[in-house]
Amino acid sequence: MSNIPAQPANPRIGMREKIGYASGDLASNLIYQTTSIYLLFFYTNIYGISPGAAATMFLVVRLIDAITDPMVGSLVDKTNTRFGRFRPYLLVWAIPFAGLAFLCFTTPDFSEGGKLIYAYITYVGLSIVYTFVNVPYAALTPAITNNNNEIVSLTSVRMIFANLGGVIVAYFIPFLSNYFGEFASPTRSWQMTMGIIGIVGALLLLFCFFSTKERVKPINNEKVKFTDIFEQFRKNRPLVVLSIFFVLIFGVNSISNSIGVYFVTYNLGREDLVGLYTVLGSLPAFLCIPLIPTINRKIGKKALLNISLLLSIIGTLSLLLIPPTMIELILVSRVVTAIGTLTAGAFMWALIPETVEYGEYVTGKRLSGLIYSMIGFFFKCGMALGGAVPGLVLSQSGFVANQAQSSTSLTGILIATAVIPAIILIAAMVNINFYSIDEKKRSEIQAALKERAA
């Protein structure tokens, strides 16, 4: 064959390297979760962009990602430096990533049309730079090791740090913006907040670069082409199933986080609980994610995912039955929903290396960068739903920022909080049951790849 499979690398990974690797996802979540949770609110309530225009922008940016993400993925697969294939991108793009996050929450004094153009430019720029950071970062997982137990462990530590980023974003973003708001305008306070978050994120990405090592190094004699993406989608069915799953799960998380600010502020009338409500969407991760490797070994991946999704559906739909005055029960519902979505969302990252191996098995090419870019695109499509779906619902239900809402608007917020996420979770449960790689199948694939290498 003209393509030599990856060199074997099955060592146990030390905790220092796992923490160093996980710091990269902490950095990404500090910046990108802030945009996912607060950017729509910032655009509508601080910057003065209409909900409909903001929703359209979130969708347009994803169309641009459909072009740029596979291009970045194919570029990553062609990279070959003394630092490795993936790590150099963390070094090069750390500072631009932080800078564009800062610019997204900057409010120049433009006309209404000028504001929208500026928002498009900065958000598109952030999304592209995020791709240059996140695709090679995510592709590091199967490059660090191809030991399945170590991959699950590495991914679990990564997800703990990712959700730590979610907790920080949920609590400290409102805290910092309110603190700076005591002596600065709302626009300036948000800018200062993102300046701090951006600096911390850049430093964490640099720490990730210096703490990790690429051990699995495929040697490709065939050129990686943009059109390889179509071959992967045609032959790699597990990748198709997982890609759809990413859209649905991150769509649910993003919609819930984004609309949660409105739900707590207007439906519950408790703006003071926005931080707590958002934190409870990430905090259960520290309980459930460390248990994922054990649960996976005991009941298997499909049972783990189906139980997690069912738990989320129950927690989400319960909001339709709980009166807005029963705050404690609503917070319990938030925790129950989060346990399910966080478990499913964390575990699905551990499935990507399987699809990389399966892609190599059926096509003869190990295209980690391209596959992770495709996953990254669908991940961002899910994140975009957090801006697009709530924005459209708010626009259609007559939402008006910074005032008491009509009953129609409150109903629209409740639908976006409970009904729409439940429908998406049901679709995710149906979809994941088409995933065909079990432990027996993966062992057969790995044995075949080793035989080819020999």
N, C-alpha and C positions, 0 to 999 in steps of 0.2 A: 504494500500500500504506500501511497505517497504521503500519507499523514501518519506520523508516529504518535501513538497515544501518550497520555500524560505519564511522567515518571512516577513510580509508586512512592508515596510518602505517608506513612501511617504512624508517626510518633505521637505520644501524648503531648498535649500542649500545656505549657505552664500557665498558672493563673495570671502572672504578670502580663504575658502576651495576650491572654483572653481579655483582661481589663484594658490593655492598650488598644486592642482591636475594637472592643465595645465602646471606647471613648469616641470613636469616629461616628457611631450612630447617635451617641449623646449629642455631639456637635450638630449633626444633621437635624435632629429633632428639636433642639433649641431654636434653630432658625426656621425650619420648614413647618414645624407644628405651630409656631407663632403665626405664620402666614395662614395656615389652615384654619386655626381657631379664631384669630382676631382680624385678619385682613378684610374680610367682608364687613365686619362691624366698623373697622377703621375707615373704610371707603365710604360707607353710608352715613355714619354718625360724626366723623371727624373731618374727613376730606370733602364730603359733600357730593359724592357720586351717587346717582340713583341706583336702587337695588337691581332694576332690570338691566341697566348698562353694566353693572358689576358682574351680574350673572352671565351676560353675553361674553364679557372679557374672559372669565374663567374657562368657558368652552372654547373660545378662539385660541387661547394659549395652549390648550390640549391638542388642538389640530396642528399647531406648530410643532409640538412635541412629537407628534406622529412622524414627522420628517426628521427632526434633529436627533431623537433618541437612538434609532438604529444606526445613524451615521456615526454617532459617538461610540456606540457599541462596536461597530466594525473597526473604527480607529483604535480603540483599546486593544482589540485582538491582534492588531498589527504592531503594537508597541513592543519594543525590546530594548531595555536600558540596563545599566549596571545596578539600578535600584529594583529591577523587576519589571513586570508588565503592568501592574495595577497601582502600586504604591506611589509612583512619581506624580500621579494626578492629584493626590492629596496634598503634596508639597506645593504644586504649582497653583492650584485653584483655591486654596484655603482663604487667602486674603480677598480675592475678588468675590467669593461667596459671601463673606462678611460685609463687604462694601455694598453689594447690591441689596442685601437685606436692610441695611441702613437706609438706602435710597428709596426702597419701597415704602417706608414709613416716614418719608420726608414729604412736606406739603408746600411746594412752591406756589406763589400767588399768581396762578394762571387763570385764564377764562375757563368756563365750563368745558369747552372742547379741548383746551390746552391741558387741563387736569386729566382728562381721559387719555389723551395721547401720552402724557408723562406716565400715567399708571400702566398703560400697555407696555411702554418701553422698559420700565423698570421691572415689571412682573415677568415679562418675556425673558429679559436678561437674567433674572434670578432663576427662572426655571431651567434655562439652558446651562447655566453654571452649576446648578444643582445636579444636573445630569452628568456633567464632567466630574463631579465629586462622588455621587452616589453609585453610579454604575461600576466604576473600578473598585470602589469601597466594597460593595456587595459581592463583587466577583472575587474578592480576596478570600472568601470563606473556603471554596474548594481549592484555592491555591495554597492556603496554609496547611491543609491536611485533607486526605480523602478517607480518613477513618470515620465511619458513620457515627460511632458513639461520641467521638470528639467533635464532629460537626454539630450534633444535637446539643452538646454541652457548650460549645462556642456560641452557637446561636442563642441558647438560653441566657448566657451572660450578656450577650449583645442586647437581647430584648429587655432584660432588666435595666440596662443603662438607657435604652431607648425610652422606656417608660419613666425612668428617673427624669429624663428630659421633659416628658409630658407633665410630670408633677411640678417641675421647676417652672415650666411655661404657664401651667394653670394657676400657680400661686404667685410667683414672683413678677410675672408680666403685669397683672393688675396692681400688685403692690408697688412696683417701681413706677408705673405710669401715674398712680395716685400720689406717690411720694414726690415725684418731680412736678406733678401738677399743683402742688402747694405753693410753688414759687415760679412756675412757668406755665405758659399756655398749654392746652391739651395737645396741640400739634407738636409743640416743642418737647413736651414730656414723653410722647411716643417716640420721637426721634432719639432722645437721650437714652431711652430704654433699649431701643434696638442697637444703639451704639455699643452698649455694654454687652448685650447678648451676642452681637457679631464678633467682638473681640474674644470673648470666651470660646465661641465656636471655632474660630480660626486656630486658637492655641490648642484646642482638643484635637483637631485634625492633624496638626503637626506632631502632637504626641502619638497619635495613631501611626503616623508614618514611621517614626523612629522606633516604635515598640514591636512592630510585626515583621514577619519574614515569609517570603514566598518560597515554598518547598516543592509544590507540584508544578512542574514547568513543561507544558506540552511543546513539542517541536513541530511546527507546521511548515511543510514544504509547499502546500497549496495556498494560494492567495485567498484571503478572506474577502468576500464580496458582499455588497449591500443586498444582493438578491438571495444570499443564503438565508435571509429571514423568511422568505417564502417557502424554501425547502424545509426549514424547521417547522413552520406551521402546518405544512402538508404531511410531514412524516412523524412529528413529535407530538402525539396526541396528549400525553400527560402535561406537556408545556401549555397546550391550548386550554386544558381544564384548569390548570393552576393560574394562568393569566386571567381568566374570567373570575376565578375566586379572588384574586388580588383586587380587581375592580370592585367587586361586591363588598368584601370585608373592609377595605379602606374607604369605600363609599359610605358604608354605615358609620364607621368611626368618625369620618370627617363631617358628615351631615349632623350626627349627634353632637359633636363638639361645637360646630359652628352655630347651629340653631339653639344650643343649650344656653348661650348668652341671652338670647331673646326670650326663651321659655322661662328662665329664672327671673329675668328683669320684668317682663310684662305679665305672663300668665300667673306666676307665683307672687309677683309684686315684691320680690326680695332681692333687689340688686346686690345687697350685701353678701348674698350666698353664691354669687357667680364663681368666685375663686374656689370655694369648697366643692360646688357641684362639678366643676371642671377637674379638680384634683381627684375626686372619686372616680373619674373615668380612667385614671392611670394608676392610682394607689394600689388596687388589688393585684397588680402585676407582681409586686414583691412577695405576695403569698402564692399565687398560682403558677407563675413561670418557673420557679425552681423545681416544681413538682413535675414538670412536663416530661423530662427524660424517664422518670420512674413510671408515670402513667402510660407513656408510649410503650414501654417494654411490657407492661402488664396487660393492656387491652388493645393495643394497636392503633395505628394512625386514624383509620376511618371512624372507629368508635369514639376516639378522643375528640375528633372534630365534630361529629354529629351531636354528642352530648353537650359540647361547648356551645354550638349554635342553638340548640334547643333551649338552653339556659338563657341565652341572650334574647330569644324570641319571647319567652315568658316574661322576662324583666321589662322588655320594651313595651309589650302590649298591656302590662299592668298599669301603665300611666293613664290609660283610657278609663280605668276604674277608680283610681285614687283621686279624691278631691284635692284641689290645689291648696287647701288649708292644712292638709296632713303632710307637712314638710318631712317629718321623719320617715314615713313610708316611701315618699318620693325619693329620698336619698338612698334608702335601702334598695329600691328598684334600680337606681343608677348603679349601685355596687354589683347587684346580681347580673345586670346587663354587661357591665364591664368585665366581670370574671370570664364570661363566655367569649366575648369578642377579643379580649386580650390573649386568652389561651389559644384560640384559633389563629389570631393574627400573628402571634409569636411562632407557633409551630409551623406555619406554612412557609416561613423563610428557610427552615431546615429541609424542605422538600425540593428547593431549587437545584441543589447539587445533583439530586437524582435525575432531574430533567436534563441537566448538562450531560451526565453520563449516558442517559437514554438517547440524547441527540447524537452523541459520538457513536453510540452503538448502531444506530440506524442510518447515519449519513457518513460516518468515517471522519467527522470533523468535531473537535472539541472547541466549541465557540462560547466560552464563558462570558466574555464581554458582550457579545451580541445578544445572548440569551438574557443576561441580567439587564441589558438596556431595554429589551422588550418587556421584561417584568417591570422595570422601572417606569416605562411608559404607562402600563396598565395601572400600576400603583398610583401614578400621578393623575390618571383619569379618575380613579376612585377619590383621590384627594380633591380633585376639581368639583366633584359632586357636592362637596361641603360648601362650596361657594355658589354653584349653579342652582342646585335644588332649593336650598333655603331662599336664595335670591329671587327665584321665579315664584315660589310660594308667597313670599312677602309682597312681591310686586302685584300678584294677582288677587291677594286678599285685602289690599288696601292699606298696607302698613305705612305709617308716617313716622319718621324718626323723632325721638326725643319728646314724645307726648303719649298720653293715655291712648290705648288701642281700642278699636271697635270690636264687637263680638265676632265679626267675620274674620278680622285679623288674628284674634286670639285662637279661633278655631283652626285657621291656617297654620299657625305656629305649632299647635298641638298635633296636627296631622303630620307635619314635617318632623316632629319629635318622636312620635310613636308609630303611626301607621306606615309611613314610607320606609323607615328602617326595618320594620317587621317583615314587610314584603320582600325587601332585598335579602334579609337573612334567610328566609324560606328558599329563595332562589339559590343562595349560596349552598344550602344544605343539599338541594337536588343536584347541583353542579358537582360538588366534591365527590359524590358517590360514583362518578364516572372516572375518577382517578384510578389508574390500573397498576401502579407500581407498589407491590407489597414487598416484604422482606425477602421472600423466596425469589421473586422476579428480579430484585436488585442484585441479589447474590449471583444469579445467572448472568446478568449484564456485566458485573464486575469480573466474573470468571472469563467471559468471552473477550473482554477488553485486555485482560492480562495475557490470554492466549494469543491475541493478535500482536501484542507487544513482543512476545517471545518469538 
